């Protein structure tokens, strides 16, 4: 999963929400890697990896191009 947060605060809130929802709904535990001020927070659940980027970091790393052959399950704008 790839998502963008427009501020450090938003990246932190998105990571916290993912971690809490995965723990509550699926009993999966994980810890975030990276820090919001760095512009990239990653939460690894094995088969699912959540990438939370600042707009600049998302453009720089361009993971969508790297995974262009992958199947898009859901796109939100």
PDB file of N, CA, C and O in Angstrom, chain B, residues numbered from 101:
ATOM      1  N   UNK B 101       0.852  -1.158   0.000  1.00  0.00           N
ATOM      2  CA  UNK B 101       0.000   0.000   0.000  1.00  0.00           C
ATOM      3  C   UNK B 101       0.896   1.218   0.000  1.00  0.00           C
ATOM      4  O   UNK B 101       1.901   1.253   0.710  1.00  0.00           O
ATOM      5  N   UNK B 102       0.542   2.215  -0.788  1.00  0.00           N
ATOM      6  CA  UNK B 102       1.291   3.458  -0.865  1.00  0.00           C
ATOM      7  C   UNK B 102       0.320   4.602  -0.623  1.00  0.00           C
ATOM      8  O   UNK B 102      -0.732   4.680  -1.257  1.00  0.00           O
ATOM      9  N   UNK B 103       0.682   5.495   0.306  1.00  0.00           N
ATOM     10  CA  UNK B 103      -0.167   6.643   0.606  1.00  0.00           C
ATOM     11  C   UNK B 103       0.704   7.863   0.861  1.00  0.00           C
ATOM     12  O   UNK B 103       1.889   7.744   1.174  1.00  0.00           O
ATOM     13  N   UNK B 104       0.100   9.033   0.723  1.00  0.00           N
ATOM     14  CA  UNK B 104       0.808  10.285   0.938  1.00  0.00           C
ATOM     15  C   UNK B 104       0.173  11.045   2.089  1.00  0.00           C
ATOM     16  O   UNK B 104      -1.049  11.154   2.187  1.00  0.00           O
ATOM     17  N   UNK B 105       1.028  11.566   2.954  1.00  0.00           N
ATOM     18  CA  UNK B 105       0.602  12.473   4.016  1.00  0.00           C
ATOM     19  C   UNK B 105       1.254  13.816   3.775  1.00  0.00           C
ATOM     20  O   UNK B 105       2.445  13.884   3.469  1.00  0.00           O
ATOM     21  N   UNK B 106       0.495  14.872   3.908  1.00  0.00           N
ATOM     22  CA  UNK B 106       0.998  16.189   3.539  1.00  0.00           C
ATOM     23  C   UNK B 106       1.756  16.909   4.656  1.00  0.00           C
ATOM     24  O   UNK B 106       2.215  18.035   4.464  1.00  0.00           O
ATOM     25  N   UNK B 107       1.889  16.275   5.811  1.00  0.00           N
ATOM     26  CA  UNK B 107       2.656  16.872   6.910  1.00  0.00           C
ATOM     27  C   UNK B 107       3.208  15.759   7.801  1.00  0.00           C
ATOM     28  O   UNK B 107       2.753  14.617   7.732  1.00  0.00           O
ATOM     29  N   UNK B 108       4.185  16.098   8.634  1.00  0.00           N
ATOM     30  CA  UNK B 108       4.727  15.127   9.583  1.00  0.00           C
ATOM     31  C   UNK B 108       3.625  14.591  10.486  1.00  0.00           C
ATOM     32  O   UNK B 108       3.557  13.397  10.779  1.00  0.00           O
ATOM     33  N   UNK B 109       2.775  15.497  10.911  1.00  0.00           N
ATOM     34  CA  UNK B 109       1.676  15.131  11.802  1.00  0.00           C
ATOM     35  C   UNK B 109       0.723  14.131  11.135  1.00  0.00           C
ATOM     36  O   UNK B 109       0.261  13.178  11.760  1.00  0.00           O
ATOM     37  N   UNK B 110       0.445  14.375   9.856  1.00  0.00           N
ATOM     38  CA  UNK B 110      -0.457  13.474   9.132  1.00  0.00           C
ATOM     39  C   UNK B 110       0.184  12.103   8.925  1.00  0.00           C
ATOM     40  O   UNK B 110      -0.488  11.082   9.071  1.00  0.00           O
ATOM     41  N   UNK B 111       1.484  12.066   8.586  1.00  0.00           N
ATOM     42  CA  UNK B 111       2.172  10.781   8.435  1.00  0.00           C
ATOM     43  C   UNK B 111       2.134   9.994   9.736  1.00  0.00           C
ATOM     44  O   UNK B 111       1.900   8.786   9.729  1.00  0.00           O
ATOM     45  N   UNK B 112       2.363  10.675  10.849  1.00  0.00           N
ATOM     46  CA  UNK B 112       2.321  10.028  12.155  1.00  0.00           C
ATOM     47  C   UNK B 112       0.922   9.488  12.452  1.00  0.00           C
ATOM     48  O   UNK B 112       0.780   8.373  12.954  1.00  0.00           O
ATOM     49  N   UNK B 113      -0.103  10.272  12.145  1.00  0.00           N
ATOM     50  CA  UNK B 113      -1.488   9.842  12.386  1.00  0.00           C
ATOM     51  C   UNK B 113      -1.867   8.662  11.488  1.00  0.00           C
ATOM     52  O   UNK B 113      -2.540   7.735  11.938  1.00  0.00           O
ATOM     53  N   UNK B 114      -1.445   8.690  10.238  1.00  0.00           N
ATOM     54  CA  UNK B 114      -1.733   7.574   9.334  1.00  0.00           C
ATOM     55  C   UNK B 114      -1.076   6.287   9.820  1.00  0.00           C
ATOM     56  O   UNK B 114      -1.705   5.229   9.831  1.00  0.00           O
ATOM     57  N   UNK B 115       0.190   6.381  10.221  1.00  0.00           N
ATOM     58  CA  UNK B 115       0.889   5.194  10.730  1.00  0.00           C
ATOM     59  C   UNK B 115       0.206   4.656  11.982  1.00  0.00           C
ATOM     60  O   UNK B 115       0.002   3.449  12.113  1.00  0.00           O
ATOM     61  N   UNK B 116      -0.147   5.548  12.895  1.00  0.00           N
ATOM     62  CA  UNK B 116      -0.818   5.123  14.131  1.00  0.00           C
ATOM     63  C   UNK B 116      -2.156   4.456  13.826  1.00  0.00           C
ATOM     64  O   UNK B 116      -2.509   3.460  14.458  1.00  0.00           O
ATOM     65  N   UNK B 117      -2.903   4.994  12.864  1.00  0.00           N
ATOM     66  CA  UNK B 117      -4.203   4.417  12.511  1.00  0.00           C
ATOM     67  C   UNK B 117      -4.041   3.035  11.883  1.00  0.00           C
ATOM     68  O   UNK B 117      -4.801   2.120  12.200  1.00  0.00           O
ATOM     69  N   UNK B 118      -3.060   2.875  10.999  1.00  0.00           N
ATOM     70  CA  UNK B 118      -2.812   1.573  10.382  1.00  0.00           C
ATOM     71  C   UNK B 118      -2.464   0.547  11.451  1.00  0.00           C
ATOM     72  O   UNK B 118      -3.022  -0.550  11.469  1.00  0.00           O
ATOM     73  N   UNK B 119      -1.545   0.900  12.338  1.00  0.00           N
ATOM     74  CA  UNK B 119      -1.093  -0.025  13.382  1.00  0.00           C
ATOM     75  C   UNK B 119      -2.247  -0.414  14.303  1.00  0.00           C
ATOM     76  O   UNK B 119      -2.410  -1.587  14.639  1.00  0.00           O
ATOM     77  N   UNK B 120      -3.044   0.569  14.709  1.00  0.00           N
ATOM     78  CA  UNK B 120      -4.171   0.289  15.608  1.00  0.00           C
ATOM     79  C   UNK B 120      -5.232  -0.570  14.930  1.00  0.00           C
ATOM     80  O   UNK B 120      -5.720  -1.534  15.521  1.00  0.00           O
ATOM     81  N   UNK B 121      -5.593  -0.229  13.696  1.00  0.00           N
ATOM     82  CA  UNK B 121      -6.621  -1.000  12.986  1.00  0.00           C
ATOM     83  C   UNK B 121      -6.170  -2.427  12.706  1.00  0.00           C
ATOM     84  O   UNK B 121      -6.958  -3.363  12.847  1.00  0.00           O
ATOM     85  N   UNK B 122      -4.918  -2.604  12.315  1.00  0.00           N
ATOM     86  CA  UNK B 122      -4.421  -3.964  12.053  1.00  0.00           C
ATOM     87  C   UNK B 122      -4.406  -4.786  13.343  1.00  0.00           C
ATOM     88  O   UNK B 122      -4.709  -5.979  13.329  1.00  0.00           O
ATOM     89  N   UNK B 123      -4.054  -4.143  14.449  1.00  0.00           N
ATOM     90  CA  UNK B 123      -4.040  -4.858  15.730  1.00  0.00           C
ATOM     91  C   UNK B 123      -5.467  -5.213  16.153  1.00  0.00           C
ATOM     92  O   UNK B 123      -5.723  -6.340  16.576  1.00  0.00           O
ATOM     93  N   UNK B 124      -6.391  -4.268  16.042  1.00  0.00           N
ATOM     94  CA  UNK B 124      -7.766  -4.501  16.493  1.00  0.00           C
ATOM     95  C   UNK B 124      -8.537  -5.455  15.577  1.00  0.00           C
ATOM     96  O   UNK B 124      -9.255  -6.326  16.067  1.00  0.00           O
ATOM     97  N   UNK B 125      -8.402  -5.307  14.278  1.00  0.00           N
ATOM     98  CA  UNK B 125      -9.200  -6.100  13.345  1.00  0.00           C
ATOM     99  C   UNK B 125      -8.591  -7.459  13.016  1.00  0.00           C
ATOM    100  O   UNK B 125      -9.311  -8.441  12.832  1.00  0.00           O
ATOM    101  N   UNK B 126      -7.250  -7.512  12.943  1.00  0.00           N
ATOM    102  CA  UNK B 126      -6.609  -8.736  12.467  1.00  0.00           C
ATOM    103  C   UNK B 126      -5.609  -9.337  13.449  1.00  0.00           C
ATOM    104  O   UNK B 126      -4.964 -10.341  13.149  1.00  0.00           O
ATOM    105  N   UNK B 127      -5.482  -8.719  14.627  1.00  0.00           N
ATOM    106  CA  UNK B 127      -4.555  -9.206  15.668  1.00  0.00           C
ATOM    107  C   UNK B 127      -3.106  -9.263  15.158  1.00  0.00           C
ATOM    108  O   UNK B 127      -2.331 -10.122  15.578  1.00  0.00           O
ATOM    109  N   UNK B 128      -2.746  -8.343  14.248  1.00  0.00           N
ATOM    110  CA  UNK B 128      -1.391  -8.257  13.694  1.00  0.00           C
ATOM    111  C   UNK B 128      -0.646  -7.125  14.387  1.00  0.00           C
ATOM    112  O   UNK B 128      -1.181  -6.032  14.573  1.00  0.00           O
ATOM    113  N   UNK B 129       0.589  -7.402  14.763  1.00  0.00           N
ATOM    114  CA  UNK B 129       1.409  -6.391  15.427  1.00  0.00           C
ATOM    115  C   UNK B 129       2.572  -5.988  14.529  1.00  0.00           C
ATOM    116  O   UNK B 129       3.132  -6.807  13.800  1.00  0.00           O
ATOM    117  N   UNK B 130       2.917  -4.713  14.598  1.00  0.00           N
ATOM    118  CA  UNK B 130       4.061  -4.203  13.870  1.00  0.00           C
ATOM    119  C   UNK B 130       4.456  -2.869  14.472  1.00  0.00           C
ATOM    120  O   UNK B 130       3.688  -2.255  15.212  1.00  0.00           O
ATOM    121  N   UNK B 131       5.637  -2.437  14.152  1.00  0.00           N
ATOM    122  CA  UNK B 131       6.130  -1.132  14.578  1.00  0.00           C
ATOM    123  C   UNK B 131       6.532  -0.356  13.336  1.00  0.00           C
ATOM    124  O   UNK B 131       7.019  -0.933  12.364  1.00  0.00           O
ATOM    125  N   UNK B 132       6.327   0.957  13.371  1.00  0.00           N
ATOM    126  CA  UNK B 132       6.721   1.740  12.202  1.00  0.00           C
ATOM    127  C   UNK B 132       8.238   1.844  12.096  1.00  0.00           C
ATOM    128  O   UNK B 132       8.947   1.875  13.102  1.00  0.00           O
ATOM    129  N   UNK B 133       8.712   1.897  10.875  1.00  0.00           N
ATOM    130  CA  UNK B 133      10.120   2.150  10.603  1.00  0.00           C
ATOM    131  C   UNK B 133      10.199   3.492   9.896  1.00  0.00           C
ATOM    132  O   UNK B 133       9.360   3.801   9.049  1.00  0.00           O
ATOM    133  N   UNK B 134      11.199   4.288  10.236  1.00  0.00           N
ATOM    134  CA  UNK B 134      11.315   5.630   9.689  1.00  0.00           C
ATOM    135  C   UNK B 134      10.582   6.613  10.572  1.00  0.00           C
ATOM    136  O   UNK B 134       9.849   6.228  11.482  1.00  0.00           O
ATOM    137  N   UNK B 135      10.787   7.885  10.293  1.00  0.00           N
ATOM    138  CA  UNK B 135      10.172   8.946  11.088  1.00  0.00           C
ATOM    139  C   UNK B 135       9.453   9.926  10.163  1.00  0.00           C
ATOM    140  O   UNK B 135       9.938  10.191   9.063  1.00  0.00           O
ATOM    141  N   UNK B 136       8.319  10.466  10.579  1.00  0.00           N
ATOM    142  CA  UNK B 136       7.609  11.432   9.740  1.00  0.00           C
ATOM    143  C   UNK B 136       8.484  12.591   9.237  1.00  0.00           C
ATOM    144  O   UNK B 136       8.345  12.968   8.074  1.00  0.00           O
ATOM    145  N   UNK B 137       9.372  13.173  10.047  1.00  0.00           N
ATOM    146  CA  UNK B 137      10.196  14.270   9.514  1.00  0.00           C
ATOM    147  C   UNK B 137      11.110  13.842   8.358  1.00  0.00           C
ATOM    148  O   UNK B 137      11.545  14.680   7.569  1.00  0.00           O
ATOM    149  N   UNK B 138      11.397  12.545   8.258  1.00  0.00           N
ATOM    150  CA  UNK B 138      12.207  12.042   7.144  1.00  0.00           C
ATOM    151  C   UNK B 138      11.373  11.895   5.863  1.00  0.00           C
ATOM    152  O   UNK B 138      11.927  11.759   4.772  1.00  0.00           O
ATOM    153  N   UNK B 139      10.049  11.924   6.000  1.00  0.00           N
ATOM    154  CA  UNK B 139       9.177  11.858   4.837  1.00  0.00           C
ATOM    155  C   UNK B 139       8.792  10.460   4.386  1.00  0.00           C
ATOM    156  O   UNK B 139       8.145  10.306   3.351  1.00  0.00           O
ATOM    157  N   UNK B 140       9.175   9.445   5.137  1.00  0.00           N
ATOM    158  CA  UNK B 140       8.811   8.080   4.748  1.00  0.00           C
ATOM    159  C   UNK B 140       8.670   7.231   6.005  1.00  0.00           C
ATOM    160  O   UNK B 140       9.616   7.091   6.781  1.00  0.00           O
ATOM    161  N   UNK B 141       7.495   6.672   6.195  1.00  0.00           N
ATOM    162  CA  UNK B 141       7.237   5.748   7.299  1.00  0.00           C
ATOM    163  C   UNK B 141       6.759   4.449   6.674  1.00  0.00           C
ATOM    164  O   UNK B 141       5.887   4.453   5.805  1.00  0.00           O
ATOM    165  N   UNK B 142       7.330   3.344   7.115  1.00  0.00           N
ATOM    166  CA  UNK B 142       7.000   2.029   6.579  1.00  0.00           C
ATOM    167  C   UNK B 142       6.475   1.161   7.715  1.00  0.00           C
ATOM    168  O   UNK B 142       7.037   1.154   8.810  1.00  0.00           O
ATOM    169  N   UNK B 143       5.401   0.432   7.451  1.00  0.00           N
ATOM    170  CA  UNK B 143       4.860  -0.528   8.413  1.00  0.00           C
ATOM    171  C   UNK B 143       4.774  -1.863   7.679  1.00  0.00           C
ATOM    172  O   UNK B 143       4.060  -1.989   6.684  1.00  0.00           O
ATOM    173  N   UNK B 144       5.505  -2.854   8.176  1.00  0.00           N
ATOM    174  CA  UNK B 144       5.657  -4.139   7.484  1.00  0.00           C
ATOM    175  C   UNK B 144       4.817  -5.210   8.156  1.00  0.00           C
ATOM    176  O   UNK B 144       4.971  -5.480   9.347  1.00  0.00           O
ATOM    177  N   UNK B 145       3.921  -5.822   7.376  1.00  0.00           N
ATOM    178  CA  UNK B 145       3.093  -6.928   7.856  1.00  0.00           C
ATOM    179  C   UNK B 145       3.370  -8.201   7.065  1.00  0.00           C
ATOM    180  O   UNK B 145       2.505  -9.071   6.972  1.00  0.00           O
ATOM    181  N   UNK B 146       4.547  -8.318   6.503  1.00  0.00           N
ATOM    182  CA  UNK B 146       4.893  -9.517   5.743  1.00  0.00           C
ATOM    183  C   UNK B 146       4.366  -9.443   4.325  1.00  0.00           C
ATOM    184  O   UNK B 146       5.043  -8.929   3.435  1.00  0.00           O
ATOM    185  N   UNK B 147       3.150  -9.958   4.105  1.00  0.00           N
ATOM    186  CA  UNK B 147       2.552  -9.940   2.768  1.00  0.00           C
ATOM    187  C   UNK B 147       2.073  -8.547   2.362  1.00  0.00           C
ATOM    188  O   UNK B 147       1.897  -8.267   1.176  1.00  0.00           O
ATOM    189  N   UNK B 148       1.867  -7.691   3.336  1.00  0.00           N
ATOM    190  CA  UNK B 148       1.406  -6.318   3.072  1.00  0.00           C
ATOM    191  C   UNK B 148       2.408  -5.361   3.704  1.00  0.00           C
ATOM    192  O   UNK B 148       2.731  -5.468   4.887  1.00  0.00           O
ATOM    193  N   UNK B 149       2.892  -4.426   2.898  1.00  0.00           N
ATOM    194  CA  UNK B 149       3.799  -3.394   3.393  1.00  0.00           C
ATOM    195  C   UNK B 149       3.148  -2.050   3.124  1.00  0.00           C
ATOM    196  O   UNK B 149       2.742  -1.761   1.998  1.00  0.00           O
ATOM    197  N   UNK B 150       3.051  -1.238   4.154  1.00  0.00           N
ATOM    198  CA  UNK B 150       2.426   0.075   4.052  1.00  0.00           C
ATOM    199  C   UNK B 150       3.533   1.125   3.971  1.00  0.00           C
ATOM    200  O   UNK B 150       4.352   1.251   4.881  1.00  0.00           O
ATOM    201  N   UNK B 151       3.545   1.875   2.870  1.00  0.00           N
ATOM    202  CA  UNK B 151       4.503   2.957   2.667  1.00  0.00           C
ATOM    203  C   UNK B 151       3.742   4.267   2.797  1.00  0.00           C
ATOM    204  O   UNK B 151       2.796   4.515   2.048  1.00  0.00           O
ATOM    205  N   UNK B 152       4.146   5.100   3.737  1.00  0.00           N
ATOM    206  CA  UNK B 152       3.532   6.405   3.929  1.00  0.00           C
ATOM    207  C   UNK B 152       4.590   7.461   3.613  1.00  0.00           C
ATOM    208  O   UNK B 152       5.617   7.536   4.288  1.00  0.00           O
ATOM    209  N   UNK B 153       4.343   8.265   2.601  1.00  0.00           N
ATOM    210  CA  UNK B 153       5.317   9.219   2.094  1.00  0.00           C
ATOM    211  C   UNK B 153       4.854  10.662   2.225  1.00  0.00           C
ATOM    212  O   UNK B 153       3.657  10.950   2.229  1.00  0.00           O
ATOM    213  N   UNK B 154       5.827  11.564   2.332  1.00  0.00           N
ATOM    214  CA  UNK B 154       5.563  12.976   2.067  1.00  0.00           C
ATOM    215  C   UNK B 154       5.464  13.099   0.548  1.00  0.00           C
ATOM    216  O   UNK B 154       5.962  12.224  -0.160  1.00  0.00           O
ATOM    217  N   UNK B 155       4.839  14.151   0.025  1.00  0.00           N
ATOM    218  CA  UNK B 155       4.736  14.287  -1.431  1.00  0.00           C
ATOM    219  C   UNK B 155       6.098  14.256  -2.142  1.00  0.00           C
ATOM    220  O   UNK B 155       6.234  13.612  -3.182  1.00  0.00           O
ATOM    221  N   UNK B 156       7.095  14.939  -1.595  1.00  0.00           N
ATOM    222  CA  UNK B 156       8.424  14.975  -2.220  1.00  0.00           C
ATOM    223  C   UNK B 156       9.082  13.598  -2.238  1.00  0.00           C
ATOM    224  O   UNK B 156       9.652  13.199  -3.254  1.00  0.00           O
ATOM    225  N   UNK B 157       9.011  12.878  -1.137  1.00  0.00           N
ATOM    226  CA  UNK B 157       9.627  11.551  -1.063  1.00  0.00           C
ATOM    227  C   UNK B 157       8.894  10.557  -1.965  1.00  0.00           C
ATOM    228  O   UNK B 157       9.520   9.690  -2.575  1.00  0.00           O
ATOM    229  N   UNK B 158       7.584  10.681  -2.047  1.00  0.00           N
ATOM    230  CA  UNK B 158       6.837   9.773  -2.933  1.00  0.00           C
ATOM    231  C   UNK B 158       7.244   9.984  -4.381  1.00  0.00           C
ATOM    232  O   UNK B 158       7.416   9.024  -5.133  1.00  0.00           O
ATOM    233  N   UNK B 159       7.398  11.245  -4.769  1.00  0.00           N
ATOM    234  CA  UNK B 159       7.831  11.546  -6.133  1.00  0.00           C
ATOM    235  C   UNK B 159       9.255  11.046  -6.364  1.00  0.00           C
ATOM    236  O   UNK B 159       9.551  10.494  -7.424  1.00  0.00           O
ATOM    237  N   UNK B 160      10.136  11.233  -5.388  1.00  0.00           N
ATOM    238  CA  UNK B 160      11.536  10.839  -5.530  1.00  0.00           C
ATOM    239  C   UNK B 160      11.687   9.319  -5.684  1.00  0.00           C
ATOM    240  O   UNK B 160      12.375   8.852  -6.592  1.00  0.00           O
ATOM    241  N   UNK B 161      11.047   8.554  -4.801  1.00  0.00           N
ATOM    242  CA  UNK B 161      11.201   7.090  -4.834  1.00  0.00           C
ATOM    243  C   UNK B 161      10.338   6.429  -5.910  1.00  0.00           C
ATOM    244  O   UNK B 161      10.705   5.371  -6.420  1.00  0.00           O
ATOM    245  N   UNK B 162       9.212   7.024  -6.260  1.00  0.00           N
ATOM    246  CA  UNK B 162       8.374   6.581  -7.370  1.00  0.00           C
ATOM    247  C   UNK B 162       8.115   5.067  -7.345  1.00  0.00           C
ATOM    248  O   UNK B 162       8.345   4.377  -8.339  1.00  0.00           O
ATOM    249  N   UNK B 163       7.643   4.565  -6.218  1.00  0.00           N
ATOM    250  CA  UNK B 163       7.390   3.128  -6.093  1.00  0.00           C
ATOM    251  C   UNK B 163       6.329   2.627  -7.064  1.00  0.00           C
ATOM    252  O   UNK B 163       6.335   1.455  -7.438  1.00  0.00           O
ATOM    253  N   UNK B 164       5.429   3.495  -7.471  1.00  0.00           N
ATOM    254  CA  UNK B 164       4.412   3.068  -8.433  1.00  0.00           C
ATOM    255  C   UNK B 164       5.062   2.569  -9.721  1.00  0.00           C
ATOM    256  O   UNK B 164       4.596   1.594 -10.311  1.00  0.00           O
ATOM    257  N   UNK B 165       6.124   3.222 -10.156  1.00  0.00           N
ATOM    258  CA  UNK B 165       6.815   2.765 -11.368  1.00  0.00           C
ATOM    259  C   UNK B 165       7.523   1.437 -11.118  1.00  0.00           C
ATOM    260  O   UNK B 165       7.493   0.544 -11.964  1.00  0.00           O
ATOM    261  N   UNK B 166       8.153   1.312  -9.968  1.00  0.00           N
ATOM    262  CA  UNK B 166       8.843   0.072  -9.619  1.00  0.00           C
ATOM    263  C   UNK B 166       7.873  -1.107  -9.619  1.00  0.00           C
ATOM    264  O   UNK B 166       8.216  -2.199 -10.071  1.00  0.00           O
ATOM    265  N   UNK B 167       6.666  -0.884  -9.112  1.00  0.00           N
ATOM    266  CA  UNK B 167       5.657  -1.940  -9.023  1.00  0.00           C
ATOM    267  C   UNK B 167       4.605  -1.815 -10.118  1.00  0.00           C
ATOM    268  O   UNK B 167       3.463  -2.227  -9.915  1.00  0.00           O
ATOM    269  N   UNK B 168       4.958  -1.259 -11.267  1.00  0.00           N
ATOM    270  CA  UNK B 168       3.973  -1.014 -12.323  1.00  0.00           C
ATOM    271  C   UNK B 168       3.309  -2.291 -12.843  1.00  0.00           C
ATOM    272  O   UNK B 168       2.206  -2.237 -13.386  1.00  0.00           O
ATOM    273  N   UNK B 169       3.965  -3.421 -12.684  1.00  0.00           N
ATOM    274  CA  UNK B 169       3.382  -4.695 -13.118  1.00  0.00           C
ATOM    275  C   UNK B 169       2.411  -5.268 -12.074  1.00  0.00           C
ATOM    276  O   UNK B 169       1.679  -6.217 -12.354  1.00  0.00           O
ATOM    277  N   UNK B 170       2.413  -4.681 -10.872  1.00  0.00           N
ATOM    278  CA  UNK B 170       1.546  -5.185  -9.802  1.00  0.00           C
ATOM    279  C   UNK B 170       0.087  -4.846 -10.044  1.00  0.00           C
ATOM    280  O   UNK B 170      -0.231  -3.937 -10.811  1.00  0.00           O
ATOM    281  N   UNK B 171      -0.778  -5.567  -9.398  1.00  0.00           N
ATOM    282  CA  UNK B 171      -2.208  -5.376  -9.534  1.00  0.00           C
ATOM    283  C   UNK B 171      -2.678  -4.291  -8.575  1.00  0.00           C
ATOM    284  O   UNK B 171      -2.388  -4.359  -7.380  1.00  0.00           O
ATOM    285  N   UNK B 172      -3.385  -3.307  -9.068  1.00  0.00           N
ATOM    286  CA  UNK B 172      -3.971  -2.250  -8.219  1.00  0.00           C
ATOM    287  C   UNK B 172      -5.287  -2.784  -7.671  1.00  0.00           C
ATOM    288  O   UNK B 172      -6.203  -3.099  -8.430  1.00  0.00           O
ATOM    289  N   UNK B 173      -5.373  -2.883  -6.361  1.00  0.00           N
ATOM    290  CA  UNK B 173      -6.590  -3.385  -5.727  1.00  0.00           C
ATOM    291  C   UNK B 173      -7.593  -2.274  -5.461  1.00  0.00           C
ATOM    292  O   UNK B 173      -8.802  -2.483  -5.559  1.00  0.00           O
ATOM    293  N   UNK B 174      -7.086  -1.083  -5.123  1.00  0.00           N
ATOM    294  CA  UNK B 174      -7.963   0.039  -4.798  1.00  0.00           C
ATOM    295  C   UNK B 174      -7.159   1.314  -4.988  1.00  0.00           C
ATOM    296  O   UNK B 174      -6.010   1.403  -4.556  1.00  0.00           O
ATOM    297  N   UNK B 175      -7.765   2.294  -5.632  1.00  0.00           N
ATOM    298  CA  UNK B 175      -7.121   3.595  -5.806  1.00  0.00           C
ATOM    299  C   UNK B 175      -8.060   4.658  -5.256  1.00  0.00           C
ATOM    300  O   UNK B 175      -9.206   4.770  -5.692  1.00  0.00           O
ATOM    301  N   UNK B 176      -7.575   5.429  -4.307  1.00  0.00           N
ATOM    302  CA  UNK B 176      -8.349   6.531  -3.715  1.00  0.00           C
ATOM    303  C   UNK B 176      -7.658   7.836  -4.058  1.00  0.00           C
ATOM    304  O   UNK B 176      -6.430   7.915  -4.036  1.00  0.00           O
ATOM    305  N   UNK B 177      -8.420   8.837  -4.367  1.00  0.00           N
ATOM    306  CA  UNK B 177      -7.856  10.160  -4.674  1.00  0.00           C
ATOM    307  C   UNK B 177      -8.317  11.149  -3.653  1.00  0.00           C
ATOM    308  O   UNK B 177      -7.957  12.324  -3.726  1.00  0.00           O
TER     309      UNK B 177
END
